Amino acid sequence: MPPPGVYEMPEEASNLNSVTSIESNEAIRYLKQAIAWGKPWHIALLEAIALWTWPEEDHNGHRYCYLLDGEAFDWLLLAERLCQEIADAIPEQELVELLFFGKLPEELSDEEFKELIGSAKYHAYLNYLYGVTVEKFVLLAIEEEIRKERQSHVFSGRDGGLDDGYQRVYGASQQTLLQRFREEKGYSQSGDITLSELREFTYWLFKYRLRNCDKARVASDTRKGVEYLRSYSMDMGLAVPRRIASDAIENDL
C-alpha cells in the first residue's frame, strides 16, 4: 500500500513500466501523423503521451526518467522529449511557454487533460505534482519562515542555513537524509547530486514526510508549500495546475 497522499496506481498503470520500442515508436509516429493531418500540436502531443510506454530511456546521449519510483510521472520531461520530434511544427514562443513555464497554447480543464493523457498517467502525474513540485516549495516556504524569524532576532547568533529547513520539515539534516536515500536506493554515497537524482530525492522526501511526520504538521507544511508555489507562479508567470489552486492537496493528505 502506498503512504497516505500517494495515489495508488490502477491496474492499467502497469503499461507505464512496459518497455517496448515498438509501442513508443508508435507514439512518435502517431504524433507526427496527427500534426500532418492538421491536429493542433499540443493536443497531438498529449495524445502521444497517452500512447507512450517507456518509463525511462537513453536518447541522444541523455538519460530521461519519466516515472519516479514507478508511480510519479513527469509529463513535462516526456513532453520535452517528444517536442524534439516535432520541433519544426511548434511556434518558438509556444515551445518556450511549454518547456519553461508549463503552459499549453490553450487552457485545458483537469478532466480534459486527464482524458488526453489517460487515467493511469494522470494519477501518476498527480503523484509527481504532490511529491516533487509541491514538496520543493514546502522546503522553500519553511526556509523563508526561518529567515523571517531570524530577522526578528538579529542577535541570536545562529545560522544553520539550509539544514535548518530540512531539520524543521523532516527532522534530520540534508546530509543525513541524502545518505539514507542513497543507501535505500543502492546509489553511491560519493559525488554531487545530479538533477535527475535530485528529483528522485525530492519524491523520496515527500514519502518520508508522510510516513514519519505528524499528520497535522504535514497538512500545515503542505498548505504553506502550496501558498508559496501560488505566489511564486504568479510572480514568474508559471502555469499553476487547477489541482493545486484549491485545497485539494490538503484534503488528500
N, C-alpha and C positions, 0 to 999 in steps of 0.2 A: 504493500500500500504506500502511495506517495505521502509525504508530510502534508498537513493542512495548508491550504493555499496553493498547492500544486495540482493542476488539473490531471486527473488520471486519463491516460490516452485510450480512446476507443479502439476496438479490435482492428479497424481498418488502418489505424496509425502504423501498424506493423509494416505497411508498404513503404514508410519512410526509411526503413532500415534495409530495404531490398536493393542491393547494389547490382544493377544490370545496365550495361551500356546501351542496350537496345532501347529500353524504356526511356532513359534520359536523353538519348539521341532523338527519340520520338518527340519529346518535349521541345527540343530545339527546332526540329523540323516543323512541328505544328506552329511554333512561334513565327517562324519565317513565312510560312504559308498563309497564316491568318492575316499578317500585315500586308502581304501581297494581294490578298483578297479585299483589302480595304478596311479591316477591323482596326479601331483605334489601338495604338501601340501599347498603351498601358493596360487595356482590357486583355489583349492577346498575351501580354507579359504575365498577368495574374493567372490566366488560364493555363499557361505553360508551367507556372509554378505548381499548379494543381497536378500536372502530369509528371512532375519531376520526382525521382525516387532515390537519388543518391544522398545519403546523409553527409557525405564529405567526398572530396575529390582533389586530385592534383591537376592543375590546369595552367599551362604556360609558365611553369616554374613556381606557381603559387599554390599554397595549401588552403583549401576552402573547407571549413567545418560549419555546415549549415544547421546541424542538430546537436545541441549540447546535452550531454548526459542521456541521450536517447529520448528527450522529452521537451526541449526548449528550442524552438525553430526561429532562426534569424532570417526572416524573409527578405530583409533589405540586402543582406550579403548575397543571397541567391539572385535577387533582382540585379545586383551589380554584375554578377557573373553572366546572367542571361543578356543583359544590355550590351555586353561585348559582342554578342552575335548579331545585334541589330542596330549598332551604333549609328549607321547612316540613315536610319529611319526615324531617329528621335531628334527633335529640335534640341540644340545645345542647351538652351536655358531650361527646358523641361527635364533634361537629363541631370543637370546640376541641382535642380529643385528636388528631384527624387533622391539622388545619392547623398547629398549634403544636408538636406532638410526633411527628408522623408515625405515629400509632398508629391501627390499624383496630379495630373493636369485637371482632374475634376474630383470633387469630394465624393466619397462613397460612404454609405452607411455601414455600420458593423455587419448587418445582415448581407448586404451586397458584397462586401469584402469576403465574408465567410463563404458565400455561395461560389465566388470566383476561385478561391484558392482551395476550397474543400474543407469539410468539417474537421478532419484529423489535423491538417496543417494549421487551421485556425486555433484549435485548442493548444497546439504546440507553440503557436505564436503568442498566445496569452501567457504561457509559462515563461517565455523569453521576456515579454513585456514586464511581467511582475518581477521576475528573477534576475534580470540584468539591467534593463532600462531604469526601472523604478529603484532597484537596490542601489545603484550608483548614486542616485540622488538622495537616498536615505542617509548615506555616509556624508555627502556634501552638506546636507541640511544640519546634521549633528555637528559637523566641523564648524559651520557658521555659528551655530548656537554656542559652542565653546569659545569661539573668538569674541562674541558679544559679551559673554560672561567675563572674559579676561579684561575687556575694555573697561568694565566697571570695577575691576580690582587690579589696577595698574601696578601695584607693588606686591603682587602675590609671589613674584619671583619664580614662577613655574611655567614652563612652556614645553609640553610633551609633543607638540606638533601633531602630525598625522596619527601617531599611535594613540593619542588621547581619544580621537574619534572612534577608532577600532575598539579601544577598551570600553568605551561607553556603549557602543552598539552591540558588540559581540562578546564582551567580557574577556578579551585577550588582545595581545599586540598583533600588529600586521605580520610581523616575522613569525610569531608562533602559529598563527592561523595558516600562513602560507606553507610552513613546514608540515602541518597536519594535512593540508590539502594535497601537497605533493607526495607525501607518504601514502595517503589513501589511494591516490591515482597511480602510484608507482613511477612518478616522474623524478628526474634528477633534482637534488637539492641545491645544486650549484648553478650559477648563471643568472642573468637578468630575466625577468618575466617578459614573455612576448605578448603581443596584442591578443593573439588567439588564446594563450593560456590565461591572460587576464580576464577574458570573457568567461572562461570556464570557472576561474577562481571566484568571480563575482556571483555566478549562479550557485556555486558551492556554498558561498557565504549566506546567500538567501535561504537555502535549505537548512544550513546550520542555525541560523537565527530562528527559523520557525520551530526547529526541534528543541533548541536549548534555552530560549529566552521566554520570559513571562509573556503570556498571550496579550495582556493589556498593553505592555510595553511594545510588543510587536506591532499592534494596531496603531499605537500612538506614533511610533517612529515611522511607520509606513505612511501615515497621514502627513507627517512633516515632509517626507520624501516626495509625495505626490504634489504638495503645495509648492515645494521648491522647484520641481520639474515644470509645473504650470508657469511659474514666474519666469524661469529661465527660457522656456519655449516662447513666451510672449516677447521677451527681450530680443531673442535671436531669430524670431520668425519661423520657428520649427513647427511642424505638424504634430499636434497632440492627439493621440487616438481618443475617440469618444470614450473608450473604456476607462480611461483614467481621468477623464474630465468630469467624473462623478464620484460617488462614494462606493463604487462597485468593488474596488480592491479591498477596502476595509471590511465590507460585508462578506467577502470570500475568505478572509483570514480566520 
